[in-house]
Amino acid sequence: KEGQEFTAKASPIPVITASKGVGGSSGPGSWKDGLCSCLRYGCCHPHLCLSFWCMPIALAQVMTRMRLNFLAQRGSVSEVAKTFTRVV
């Protein structure tokens, strides 16, 4: 019913921290992740598989999330909506 209250149990979400750059630094000029960090979630992680076997699909997905058009420039909402189909 409307206004009814209830409680639900939730499991804690594990915190994933990025590895430090070369020499333990994390400032400008250092990498956020290590050389083989792409395997952190296993060799069958969807984005790793996409980028290895279907690079245009992975590229189009990232460009759309970054709100870029197919020319890799900031675009309007209608241009960005067409990015995936034009890149793939």
SEVEX-700479 format. One record per atom (N, C-alpha, C, CB): residue in three letters; chain; z, y, x. Coordinates in Angstrom, 2 decimals, padded with zeros to 5 digits. Glycine has a CB too. Layout:
REM residues N
(atom 'ALA','A',(Z,Y,X))
...
//
This chain:
REM residues 88
(atom 'LYS','A',(000.00,-001.19,000.85))
(atom 'LYS','A',(000.00,000.00,000.00))
(atom 'LYS','A',(000.00,001.24,000.88))
(atom 'LYS','A',(001.23,000.01,-000.96))
(atom 'GLU','A',(-000.41,002.34,000.31))
(atom 'GLU','A',(-000.47,003.59,001.06))
(atom 'GLU','A',(000.94,004.05,001.41))
(atom 'GLU','A',(-001.20,004.68,000.25))
(atom 'GLY','A',(001.12,004.44,002.66))
(atom 'GLY','A',(002.42,004.91,003.12))
(atom 'GLY','A',(003.34,003.81,003.60))
(atom 'GLY','A',(003.08,005.67,002.05))
(atom 'GLN','A',(002.92,002.57,003.47))
(atom 'GLN','A',(003.75,001.44,003.89))
(atom 'GLN','A',(003.80,001.38,005.42))
(atom 'GLN','A',(003.20,000.11,003.31))
(atom 'GLU','A',(004.97,001.10,005.97))
(atom 'GLU','A',(005.13,001.01,007.41))
(atom 'GLU','A',(005.33,-000.44,007.82))
(atom 'GLU','A',(006.31,001.86,007.88))
(atom 'PHE','A',(004.85,-000.77,009.01))
(atom 'PHE','A',(005.03,-002.11,009.55))
(atom 'PHE','A',(005.11,-002.02,011.06))
(atom 'PHE','A',(003.89,-003.06,009.10))
(atom 'THR','A',(005.59,-003.10,011.68))
(atom 'THR','A',(005.65,-003.14,013.14))
(atom 'THR','A',(004.73,-004.25,013.64))
(atom 'THR','A',(007.11,-003.36,013.63))
(atom 'ALA','A',(004.20,-004.06,014.84))
(atom 'ALA','A',(003.33,-005.06,015.44))
(atom 'ALA','A',(003.71,-005.22,016.91))
(atom 'ALA','A',(001.83,-004.66,015.30))
(atom 'LYS','A',(003.65,-006.44,017.39))
(atom 'LYS','A',(003.95,-006.70,018.79))
(atom 'LYS','A',(002.67,-006.50,019.60))
(atom 'LYS','A',(004.52,-008.14,018.99))
(atom 'ALA','A',(002.81,-005.87,020.76))
(atom 'ALA','A',(001.66,-005.65,021.63))
(atom 'ALA','A',(001.98,-006.17,023.02))
(atom 'ALA','A',(001.27,-004.14,021.69))
(atom 'SER','A',(001.00,-006.81,023.65))
(atom 'SER','A',(001.20,-007.28,025.02))
(atom 'SER','A',(000.95,-006.12,025.98))
(atom 'SER','A',(000.26,-008.47,025.35))
(atom 'PRO','A',(001.65,-006.10,027.09))
(atom 'PRO','A',(001.41,-005.03,028.06))
(atom 'PRO','A',(000.02,-005.17,028.67))
(atom 'PRO','A',(002.48,-005.05,029.17))
(atom 'ILE','A',(-000.64,-004.05,028.92))
(atom 'ILE','A',(-001.97,-004.03,029.52))
(atom 'ILE','A',(-001.80,-004.00,031.04))
(atom 'ILE','A',(-002.81,-002.81,029.02))
(atom 'PRO','A',(-002.46,-004.93,031.76))
(atom 'PRO','A',(-002.32,-004.92,033.22))
(atom 'PRO','A',(-002.97,-003.68,033.82))
(atom 'PRO','A',(-002.93,-006.19,033.83))
(atom 'VAL','A',(-002.33,-003.14,034.83))
(atom 'VAL','A',(-002.85,-001.95,035.51))
(atom 'VAL','A',(-003.69,-002.39,036.69))
(atom 'VAL','A',(-001.69,-001.01,035.96))
(atom 'ILE','A',(-004.93,-001.93,036.74))
(atom 'ILE','A',(-005.82,-002.25,037.84))
(atom 'ILE','A',(-005.94,-001.01,038.71))
(atom 'ILE','A',(-007.23,-002.74,037.33))
(atom 'THR','A',(-005.58,-001.13,039.95))
(atom 'THR','A',(-005.67,000.01,040.85))
(atom 'THR','A',(-006.86,-000.14,041.77))
(atom 'THR','A',(-004.38,000.17,041.66))
(atom 'ALA','A',(-007.50,000.97,042.09))
(atom 'ALA','A',(-008.64,000.95,043.01))
(atom 'ALA','A',(-008.13,000.78,044.44))
(atom 'ALA','A',(-009.49,002.25,042.88))
(atom 'SER','A',(-008.92,000.10,045.24))
(atom 'SER','A',(-008.53,-000.07,046.63))
(atom 'SER','A',(-008.72,001.24,047.39))
(atom 'SER','A',(-009.34,-001.21,047.30))
(atom 'LYS','A',(-007.96,001.41,048.42))
(atom 'LYS','A',(-008.07,002.63,049.24))
(atom 'LYS','A',(-009.32,002.56,050.09))
(atom 'LYS','A',(-006.82,002.80,050.14))
(atom 'GLY','A',(-009.78,003.70,050.55))
(atom 'GLY','A',(-010.97,003.76,051.38))
(atom 'GLY','A',(-010.70,003.21,052.77))
(atom 'GLY','A',(-011.47,005.19,051.48))
(atom 'VAL','A',(-011.66,003.35,053.64))
(atom 'VAL','A',(-011.54,002.87,055.02))
(atom 'VAL','A',(-010.35,003.56,055.68))
(atom 'VAL','A',(-012.85,003.13,055.82))
(atom 'GLY','A',(-009.50,002.79,056.30))
(atom 'GLY','A',(-008.33,003.34,056.98))
(atom 'GLY','A',(-007.22,003.76,056.03))
(atom 'GLY','A',(-008.74,004.51,057.80))
(atom 'GLY','A',(-007.29,003.35,054.77))
(atom 'GLY','A',(-006.24,003.68,053.81))
(atom 'GLY','A',(-006.36,005.06,053.20))
(atom 'GLY','A',(-004.92,003.56,054.47))
(atom 'SER','A',(-007.40,005.80,053.54))
(atom 'SER','A',(-007.55,007.14,052.96))
(atom 'SER','A',(-008.29,007.05,051.63))
(atom 'SER','A',(-008.31,008.09,053.93))
(atom 'SER','A',(-008.07,008.01,050.77))
(atom 'SER','A',(-008.78,008.03,049.50))
(atom 'SER','A',(-009.33,009.42,049.21))
(atom 'SER','A',(-007.86,007.57,048.37))
(atom 'GLY','A',(-009.48,010.23,050.22))
(atom 'GLY','A',(-009.97,011.59,050.05))
(atom 'GLY','A',(-011.49,011.66,050.17))
(atom 'GLY','A',(-009.32,012.51,051.07))
(atom 'PRO','A',(-012.01,012.86,050.32))
(atom 'PRO','A',(-013.46,013.04,050.45))
(atom 'PRO','A',(-013.99,012.29,051.67))
(atom 'PRO','A',(-013.81,014.52,050.55))
(atom 'GLY','A',(-015.18,011.73,051.52))
(atom 'GLY','A',(-015.79,011.01,052.62))
(atom 'GLY','A',(-015.41,009.56,052.71))
(atom 'GLY','A',(-015.46,011.66,053.88))
(atom 'SER','A',(-014.58,009.07,051.80))
(atom 'SER','A',(-014.20,007.65,051.83))
(atom 'SER','A',(-014.65,006.99,050.52))
(atom 'SER','A',(-012.67,007.49,052.04))
(atom 'TRP','A',(-014.87,005.70,050.58))
(atom 'TRP','A',(-015.30,004.94,049.41))
(atom 'TRP','A',(-014.10,004.60,048.54))
(atom 'TRP','A',(-016.04,003.66,049.84))
(atom 'LYS','A',(-014.29,004.64,047.25))
(atom 'LYS','A',(-013.23,004.29,046.32))
(atom 'LYS','A',(-012.97,002.79,046.34))
(atom 'LYS','A',(-013.59,004.76,044.90))
(atom 'ASP','A',(-014.03,001.99,046.44))
(atom 'ASP','A',(-013.92,000.54,046.42))
(atom 'ASP','A',(-014.46,-000.05,047.72))
(atom 'ASP','A',(-014.67,-000.04,045.21))
(atom 'GLY','A',(-014.06,-001.27,048.00))
(atom 'GLY','A',(-014.52,-001.95,049.20))
(atom 'GLY','A',(-015.93,-002.51,049.03))
(atom 'GLY','A',(-013.57,-003.07,049.57))
(atom 'LEU','A',(-016.46,-003.09,050.10))
(atom 'LEU','A',(-017.82,-003.59,050.12))
(atom 'LEU','A',(-018.04,-004.71,049.11))
(atom 'LEU','A',(-018.17,-004.07,051.50))
(atom 'CYS','A',(-017.08,-005.59,048.94))
(atom 'CYS','A',(-017.23,-006.72,048.01))
(atom 'CYS','A',(-016.40,-006.56,046.74))
(atom 'CYS','A',(-016.84,-008.01,048.70))
(atom 'SER','A',(-016.03,-005.34,046.41))
(atom 'SER','A',(-015.22,-005.10,045.21))
(atom 'SER','A',(-015.99,-005.40,043.92))
(atom 'SER','A',(-014.74,-003.67,045.18))
(atom 'CYS','A',(-017.32,-005.50,044.01))
(atom 'CYS','A',(-018.10,-005.83,042.82))
(atom 'CYS','A',(-017.78,-007.25,042.34))
(atom 'CYS','A',(-019.62,-005.70,043.11))
(atom 'LEU','A',(-017.19,-008.07,043.21))
(atom 'LEU','A',(-016.83,-009.43,042.83))
(atom 'LEU','A',(-015.38,-009.54,042.36))
(atom 'LEU','A',(-017.06,-010.36,044.00))
(atom 'ARG','A',(-014.71,-008.41,042.21))
(atom 'ARG','A',(-013.30,-008.39,041.82))
(atom 'ARG','A',(-013.07,-009.12,040.49))
(atom 'ARG','A',(-012.81,-006.95,041.71))
(atom 'TYR','A',(-014.00,-009.01,039.57))
(atom 'TYR','A',(-013.82,-009.61,038.25))
(atom 'TYR','A',(-014.60,-010.91,038.11))
(atom 'TYR','A',(-014.25,-008.63,037.16))
(atom 'GLY','A',(-015.08,-011.45,039.21))
(atom 'GLY','A',(-015.81,-012.72,039.18))
(atom 'GLY','A',(-017.31,-012.50,039.32))
(atom 'GLY','A',(-015.51,-013.47,037.90))
(atom 'CYS','A',(-018.00,-013.56,039.71))
(atom 'CYS','A',(-019.44,-013.43,039.95))
(atom 'CYS','A',(-020.24,-013.36,038.66))
(atom 'CYS','A',(-019.93,-014.58,040.79))
(atom 'CYS','A',(-019.64,-013.66,037.52))
(atom 'CYS','A',(-020.37,-013.61,036.25))
(atom 'CYS','A',(-019.96,-012.40,035.41))
(atom 'CYS','A',(-020.12,-014.89,035.45))
(atom 'HIS','A',(-019.44,-011.36,036.04))
(atom 'HIS','A',(-019.10,-010.13,035.33))
(atom 'HIS','A',(-020.39,-009.53,034.78))
(atom 'HIS','A',(-018.34,-009.11,036.26))
(atom 'PRO','A',(-020.43,-009.11,033.52))
(atom 'PRO','A',(-021.67,-008.65,032.90))
(atom 'PRO','A',(-022.40,-007.56,033.69))
(atom 'PRO','A',(-021.38,-008.15,031.53))
(atom 'HIS','A',(-021.69,-006.57,034.19))
(atom 'HIS','A',(-022.39,-005.48,034.87))
(atom 'HIS','A',(-022.96,-005.94,036.22))
(atom 'HIS','A',(-021.45,-004.28,035.07))
(atom 'LEU','A',(-022.27,-006.84,036.89))
(atom 'LEU','A',(-022.79,-007.37,038.15))
(atom 'LEU','A',(-024.06,-008.17,037.89))
(atom 'LEU','A',(-021.73,-008.25,038.85))
(atom 'CYS','A',(-024.05,-009.00,036.86))
(atom 'CYS','A',(-025.24,-009.79,036.52))
(atom 'CYS','A',(-026.41,-008.89,036.11))
(atom 'CYS','A',(-024.92,-010.78,035.39))
(atom 'LEU','A',(-026.10,-007.87,035.30))
(atom 'LEU','A',(-027.16,-006.94,034.89))
(atom 'LEU','A',(-027.77,-006.22,036.08))
(atom 'LEU','A',(-026.60,-005.91,033.90))
(atom 'SER','A',(-026.94,-005.74,036.98))
(atom 'SER','A',(-027.47,-004.98,038.10))
(atom 'SER','A',(-028.23,-005.88,039.08))
(atom 'SER','A',(-026.35,-004.26,038.82))
(atom 'PHE','A',(-027.92,-007.16,039.12))
(atom 'PHE','A',(-028.61,-008.06,040.03))
(atom 'PHE','A',(-029.93,-008.56,039.46))
(atom 'PHE','A',(-027.71,-009.24,040.37))
(atom 'TRP','A',(-029.92,-008.98,038.18))
(atom 'TRP','A',(-031.12,-009.57,037.59))
(atom 'TRP','A',(-031.93,-008.61,036.73))
(atom 'TRP','A',(-030.74,-010.75,036.79))
(atom 'CYS','A',(-031.30,-007.63,036.13))
(atom 'CYS','A',(-032.00,-006.73,035.21))
(atom 'CYS','A',(-031.63,-005.28,035.52))
(atom 'CYS','A',(-031.64,-007.06,033.73))
(atom 'MET','A',(-032.00,-004.80,036.70))
(atom 'MET','A',(-031.59,-003.48,037.16))
(atom 'MET','A',(-031.97,-002.35,036.19))
(atom 'MET','A',(-032.20,-003.22,038.50))
(atom 'PRO','A',(-033.15,-002.34,035.57))
(atom 'PRO','A',(-033.45,-001.23,034.66))
(atom 'PRO','A',(-032.50,-001.15,033.46))
(atom 'PRO','A',(-034.86,-001.38,034.15))
(atom 'ILE','A',(-032.02,-002.29,032.99))
(atom 'ILE','A',(-031.08,-002.28,031.86))
(atom 'ILE','A',(-029.76,-001.67,032.30))
(atom 'ILE','A',(-030.85,-003.71,031.31))
(atom 'ALA','A',(-029.26,-002.06,033.47))
(atom 'ALA','A',(-028.00,-001.50,033.97))
(atom 'ALA','A',(-028.15,000.00,034.23))
(atom 'ALA','A',(-027.56,-002.22,035.27))
(atom 'LEU','A',(-029.27,000.40,034.82))
(atom 'LEU','A',(-029.52,001.81,035.09))
(atom 'LEU','A',(-029.57,002.62,033.80))
(atom 'LEU','A',(-030.82,001.97,035.87))
(atom 'ALA','A',(-030.26,002.11,032.81))
(atom 'ALA','A',(-030.37,002.82,031.52))
(atom 'ALA','A',(-029.02,002.94,030.84))
(atom 'ALA','A',(-031.36,002.09,030.59))
(atom 'GLN','A',(-028.20,001.90,030.95))
(atom 'GLN','A',(-026.87,001.93,030.34))
(atom 'GLN','A',(-026.00,003.00,031.01))
(atom 'GLN','A',(-026.21,000.55,030.45))
(atom 'VAL','A',(-026.01,003.05,032.32))
(atom 'VAL','A',(-025.21,004.04,033.04))
(atom 'VAL','A',(-025.73,005.46,032.76))
(atom 'VAL','A',(-025.24,003.76,034.56))
(atom 'MET','A',(-027.05,005.64,032.75))
(atom 'MET','A',(-027.62,006.97,032.47))
(atom 'MET','A',(-027.24,007.45,031.08))
(atom 'MET','A',(-029.15,006.94,032.61))
(atom 'THR','A',(-027.25,006.55,030.11))
(atom 'THR','A',(-026.88,006.93,028.74))
(atom 'THR','A',(-025.41,007.33,028.68))
(atom 'THR','A',(-027.16,005.77,027.76))
(atom 'ARG','A',(-024.54,006.57,029.36))
(atom 'ARG','A',(-023.11,006.90,029.36))
(atom 'ARG','A',(-022.85,008.23,030.05))
(atom 'ARG','A',(-022.32,005.80,030.04))
(atom 'MET','A',(-023.69,008.59,031.02))
(atom 'MET','A',(-023.53,009.86,031.73))
(atom 'MET','A',(-024.23,011.01,031.01))
(atom 'MET','A',(-024.07,009.74,033.15))
(atom 'ARG','A',(-024.82,010.71,029.85))
(atom 'ARG','A',(-025.52,011.69,029.02))
(atom 'ARG','A',(-026.71,012.32,029.76))
(atom 'ARG','A',(-024.56,012.79,028.57))
(atom 'LEU','A',(-027.50,011.45,030.42))
(atom 'LEU','A',(-028.69,011.89,031.13))
(atom 'LEU','A',(-029.92,011.45,030.36))
(atom 'LEU','A',(-028.71,011.35,032.58))
(atom 'ASN','A',(-031.00,012.23,030.45))
(atom 'ASN','A',(-032.26,011.80,029.84))
(atom 'ASN','A',(-032.98,010.87,030.81))
(atom 'ASN','A',(-033.15,013.03,029.47))
(atom 'PHE','A',(-034.20,010.44,030.48))
(atom 'PHE','A',(-034.89,009.48,031.33))
(atom 'PHE','A',(-035.34,010.06,032.67))
(atom 'PHE','A',(-036.08,008.93,030.60))
(atom 'LEU','A',(-035.27,011.38,032.83))
(atom 'LEU','A',(-035.58,012.02,034.10))
(atom 'LEU','A',(-034.32,012.27,034.94))
(atom 'LEU','A',(-036.31,013.33,033.86))
(atom 'ALA','A',(-033.19,011.70,034.51))
(atom 'ALA','A',(-031.89,011.83,035.18))
(atom 'ALA','A',(-031.39,013.27,035.19))
(atom 'ALA','A',(-031.99,011.30,036.60))
(atom 'GLN','A',(-031.67,014.00,034.12))
(atom 'GLN','A',(-031.17,015.36,033.97))
(atom 'GLN','A',(-030.32,015.42,032.71))
(atom 'GLN','A',(-032.35,016.40,033.90))
(atom 'ARG','A',(-029.35,016.33,032.69))
(atom 'ARG','A',(-028.54,016.49,031.48))
(atom 'ARG','A',(-029.47,016.78,030.32))
(atom 'ARG','A',(-027.48,017.62,031.65))
(atom 'GLY','A',(-029.25,016.09,029.21))
(atom 'GLY','A',(-030.13,016.27,028.08))
(atom 'GLY','A',(-029.37,016.50,026.79))
(atom 'GLY','A',(-031.03,015.08,027.92))
(atom 'SER','A',(-030.12,016.86,025.78))
(atom 'SER','A',(-029.53,017.05,024.45))
(atom 'SER','A',(-029.19,015.68,023.87))
(atom 'SER','A',(-030.50,017.84,023.51))
(atom 'VAL','A',(-028.49,015.68,022.77))
(atom 'VAL','A',(-028.07,014.42,022.14))
(atom 'VAL','A',(-029.30,013.59,021.75))
(atom 'VAL','A',(-027.20,014.70,020.90))
(atom 'SER','A',(-030.34,014.24,021.23))
(atom 'SER','A',(-031.53,013.50,020.82))
(atom 'SER','A',(-032.30,012.94,022.02))
(atom 'SER','A',(-032.46,014.40,020.00))
(atom 'GLU','A',(-032.33,013.66,023.15))
(atom 'GLU','A',(-032.99,013.15,024.35))
(atom 'GLU','A',(-032.23,011.97,024.93))
(atom 'GLU','A',(-033.12,014.26,025.40))
(atom 'VAL','A',(-030.91,012.09,024.98))
(atom 'VAL','A',(-030.07,011.03,025.55))
(atom 'VAL','A',(-030.16,009.77,024.70))
(atom 'VAL','A',(-028.60,011.50,025.65))
(atom 'ALA','A',(-030.31,009.92,023.40))
(atom 'ALA','A',(-030.43,008.77,022.51))
(atom 'ALA','A',(-031.67,007.94,022.82))
(atom 'ALA','A',(-030.46,009.22,021.05))
(atom 'LYS','A',(-032.68,008.54,023.42))
(atom 'LYS','A',(-033.93,007.84,023.75))
(atom 'LYS','A',(-033.95,007.32,025.19))
(atom 'LYS','A',(-035.11,008.78,023.52))
(atom 'THR','A',(-032.94,007.62,025.99))
(atom 'THR','A',(-032.95,007.25,027.40))
(atom 'THR','A',(-033.09,005.76,027.60))
(atom 'THR','A',(-031.68,007.73,028.07))
(atom 'PHE','A',(-032.31,004.97,026.90))
(atom 'PHE','A',(-032.31,003.52,027.11))
(atom 'PHE','A',(-033.70,002.93,026.86))
(atom 'PHE','A',(-031.28,002.84,026.20))
(atom 'THR','A',(-034.33,003.27,025.75))
(atom 'THR','A',(-035.63,002.69,025.44))
(atom 'THR','A',(-036.72,003.15,026.39))
(atom 'THR','A',(-036.03,003.03,024.03))
(atom 'ARG','A',(-036.62,004.37,026.91))
(atom 'ARG','A',(-037.64,004.86,027.83))
(atom 'ARG','A',(-037.49,004.28,029.23))
(atom 'ARG','A',(-037.59,006.35,027.90))
(atom 'VAL','A',(-036.27,004.06,029.67))
(atom 'VAL','A',(-036.06,003.50,031.01))
(atom 'VAL','A',(-036.37,002.01,031.03))
(atom 'VAL','A',(-034.61,003.74,031.48))
(atom 'VAL','A',(-035.97,001.30,030.00))
(atom 'VAL','A',(-036.20,-000.15,029.95))
(atom 'VAL','A',(-037.65,-000.38,029.61))
(atom 'VAL','A',(-035.26,-000.86,028.91))
//
